[in-house]
C-alpha cells in the first residue's frame, strides 16, 4: 500500500476520535428501556463497557417470574475485555494521528467496522440466549412466547414495551466511526467525484448533526395511537398533543387537557419536550412552548378541554374571533 501523509485537519479529527473512544468508557454504551403502565417512567438497563447498570435488581426480580436468567456483570466475559478493546482503538487513533499515514487510518476504520459487526452479533446472541432459554418451572408461562429484546428499536414483550437504543457512550463510538470515515473521505478525495470539498464537509456535518439530534416529535398515527391518559384513540388531528421524556419516550394524547392531567398525575416523569397539534393543519405537531392558544367559546375538543393551538399569533387571533374564544398562554395551561 502506498504511504501517504494525512493533512493537519485529519490529524485533528483523529485526536477528537481518540477522545471519543476513551471518553466513551465513562458512559453507558447501550440502554434497554422497559415501559409499562405500572412503571410510568419505565425501567432501564444500562450497559457500560465494564458493567451492567440501571434498574438491574428490579428487572432481575421480574425475570424470575417469567423464567429468564438473572443478569450479573460477572457472568459476561465481554465486560472484562471490552474496556481494553475500546482503549486499544483510542490508542490506535492517537498513533494514526501522530504517525500521520493514510494506511494507518484505513486499517483503523476496517478494524473498527469488523469490531462493530462482531459486537452486534455477540449482543444478538446474548439477547437470544436470555429471551429463549426460560425456566420451565417459572410462575408465568405463555406458550410460544419468548422475551428476546430487540437488537435495536422497539418490541412489545407482554405488557412491556422494550426500547433498545445506543446510550451516550454508544453515540460517542458511532461519532468516532463517522469521523474516521470523514478522514478517509478527505484523504482519498472520494468527494471529488461528486462535489467540492467545502460542500462535502458541509454535507457530512449536516448528516452528523441530524443523526445526533433526536429531539423531534414522533408522528401521531390517527385512529391507531391511543391517548396515554384517557386511553381513547387519537382521532382528531387538530387537538392532539405529545410529550417526549428525557429518556426519549413519546406519549400521545387526544386532547391538550389530557396532556395536562397526565403530567399532574405523573410528576416523576421528566418531560423533555411538549408538542401540540396546529389547529389550522391536520395532524401537524408544533412546539407547545412556542405556540399561541385560545380557549373556550365554540371550540369543541374530544375530551372537552376546548383548547386550540396555533403556530402563529395572527391565526390564534383570527380563530379566537371566529370561535368566540379567549387567548390563553402555555404557562397558564400547563401550570
N, C-alpha and C positions, 0 to 999 in steps of 0.2 A: 504493500500500500504506500502511495506517495506521501512523504512527510510535508505537511503544510501547516504553517503557523496560523493561529487564530487571531482575530482582531482584539483590540482593547475592550470593545463593547461585549464581545463574547466572554472575555475573562471576567468582567464584572458580573455578567449574568450567571456564570458558573460559581462565583463566590456567593451570590444570592442562593443558588441551588444548594450549596454546602450548608448555608444557614438554615434553609428549609428542611433539609434532611435531618440535621442534628436537632433542630428545634422541634421537629415532629415527635421526638422521643418523649417530650414532656406533656403531650396532649393525647387524648383518646383518638385512636385511628379510625374506629368504626363504632356505630351505635345501632342497636336494635331496640326500637321503642314499641311497647305494647300498650295499646289503647283499649279500654273497656269502660262501660258505664260506672262500675264500682271503683274505678281509679280515674277520676276526672282529668288529672294531669298526667296520667299514664305511668308506666314503669319503664325503666330504661336499663339497658345493658351496655356498658362502656368497655370497649376492647382497646386497651393500651398495647404498646409494643411488648410490655413485660408483665401485664396482669389483666385480670377482669375486674371492672369497677361497676359502680351504679347500684341498682337495687337487687344485688345478687341473692341475698338471703330470702327476700320476698319471692323472687322468681323461682328459686330452688324449692320453696315451700309449695308453690303452685305446681311445679313439675312433678312433685311427689304424688299428687292426686291423679295425674294423667299417666304416670308411669315413666316419665322421662328421667334420665340420669341427672343428678345434680352437677352443677358447674363449679369447678375448683381450679384455680390457676395452676397448681402443681400437677394437674393431670394433662397439661398441654406442653409438650416439649417446645412448641413454637414460641412460647413466651420466654424461653431461655436463650434461644438463638436469634430471635428477630431483632433485638437491640443491636447485636453485633453486625447483622446484615445491613441494617439501615445506617449504622455508624460507618460501615465499610463504604457504602455508596456516598456518604458525606465526604469521607476522605478521598475517595476516587474523584469526586467532582473538584475537590480542592487541588489535588495533584494535577488534574487536567487543566485547571486554570493556571497553575504555576509553570507547568511544562509547556503549555500553550500549543499542543499539537492536535491537529484535527482528528487524527486516528484515535486518540485517547477519548475524545468526546463521542466518536462513533461507537467505540467499544462500551462506553458508559451507557449510552442510550440503548444499545442492543441488550446489554446485560440487565438493565432496569426493566425493559419490556418483558424479558424472559421471567424475571422475578415476579412481575405483576401477574403474569399468566399462571405461574406456579402457585402464587399466593391465593389467587382466585379459585383454582382447582382444590387446593387444600381447604379453603374456607367452605366451599360447597360440600366437600367430603364430610367435614365435621357436622355441618348443618344436617346433612342426610342421616348421618350416624345417630345424632341425638333425636332427630324427628321421627325415625322409623323403628329404632330398636327400643321398644317400650316394654315395661314390666307387665307380664300377662296378669299379675295379681293386683294391678292398680285399681284404685277406688272408682275412677271414672274411665269407662271403656266405650268407645264409639266404633262399631265395626267398620273397618275400611279406612278409618281416619288416621292420618299421620300429622305430625306437628312440625314439619320442616319449615323453618322461616325462609323467606325469600333471600336469594343471594344479594339482590339489590331491588329496592322498590317496595311494593305493598302486597300483603297477602292476608286474607281473613282466616284465623285459626279459632274455631268455635266462636265465642263471643269477644275474642280479642282481635283487634286489627294490628298486624305486625308490620312495622316500617324498618327496613334495613338500608341504611344510608351511610356515606362517609361522615366522619366527625372532623374536628379541626385538624388533627394530625394527618388524617387521610387526605383532606383537601390540600394540605401542605405538600404531601407526596405527589398528588396529581399536578399541583403547580410546578413542582420540580421537573416532572416529566415534560410538561408543556414548555418550560423554559429551555430544557435541553434540546427539545425539538426545534425551538426557535433558533438556538445557537447553530444547530446543524443546517437549518434553512438559510441562515445568513451566510454561513461558511461555504456551503455548497452552491449558494446562489440559485436555489430552485425557483425562487420567486421571479427570476429574470424571464422565465418562460411566459409569465402571466402579467407582471406589473412591476412598477418601480419600487425600489427599496423602502422609501418612506411610506408608500401606500401599503406595502406588505406589513411593515411594523405596526401601522395604524390598525389594519385589519386584525392582526393577531392580538393586539391589545384589547380591541373591542370584544374579540372572541373570549379572551380570558376574563374580562370584566363581566361579560354576560353569563359565562359559566359559573362565576363565583357569586352572582348577585342573589338569586333565590328568594327575593323579597317581593314577590308578585302574588296577587290573589289567584286562587285556584278557580277556574271557570265553574260556575254552578250549572249542573245538569237539571234543567227544569223538569218537574214531574218525576224525577229519579232520586235526586238527593233529598234527604229528609232534614227538617229543622231539628237542630240539636236540643232545643228547649221543649217545643210542643210536639215534636215527632211527626208533624204533618208534612207532606211533600211540599217542596218549594215549587210553587206553580206559577207565580206572578213575577215576571222579570222587571217589575217597577218598584217593588217594595222589599226585596230580599236584602240580606246582609251577610257578612262573613267576618270571622276573626282568624288571625294567624298567631299561634302561640310562639313563645320564644324557642320552643322545641321544634317548631316547624309544622305543627299540625294545623289543619284548616277545619273550622267548624262553620256550617252553613245555618242560616236562619231564614224563615219565610216572612219575617216582619222585623223591623228595627226594634220594636218593643220586646221581641223575643231575645234579641241580642242583649239588650239592657238587662232583662230579668236573668238571663243565663249568667252574665258577668256578676250580678248581685249575689247569686246563689253559689258561685264558684270563685270566690275571692282569691283562692290559692292559685288559680290559673293565671299565669303570667302572659298577658297579651302583648304581642309584638306589634301587630298592625290591625286596624279596623277598616272594613270596606262596606260600602252600601251601594245599592243599585241607583243609577241615574234615572230619575223618573221619566226623562224625555227619551230615553233609549230603551231597548229591550234586552234585558239581561246583561247590562254592561256595568261592571263594578268600578267604583272610583274610591279614592282615599277619603275615608269618612271624616278625618280631621280637617280636610280642606274643603269639604262640601258645604253647600248652603241648604238650609232646611226650612220647611213650612209645616205647620201642624194644625189639625182640627178642620173646621169648615166642612166642605163636601168631600174631603179625602176619605176613601174607604179602603183601608189596607186589610189583608187577610185575617189578622188577629186583632183588628180594631185598635192598633197603636196609632193609626192615622197620622203617620209622619212620612213626608216625601222628601227625598234628597235630590240635589241638583249640582251639576258641575260648575255652573256659573251663577253669579248673583242676579243677572238680568232674567234668566229662566225662572229662578226662585221668585223673583218679584212679579213676573208676568203670571205665573201659575198661582201665586198667592192671591192675586186679584180675581182670577177666574174661579178659583175654588173657595174663595172667601176664607182663606186660612191665614194664620198669623206666622210671622217669622220666629224661628227659634234657633238657638246656637247648639253646636255639638256638645259643648260643656254642660249646657242645661239638660240635654238628653241623657248623656252618659253618667252624669252625677245626680 
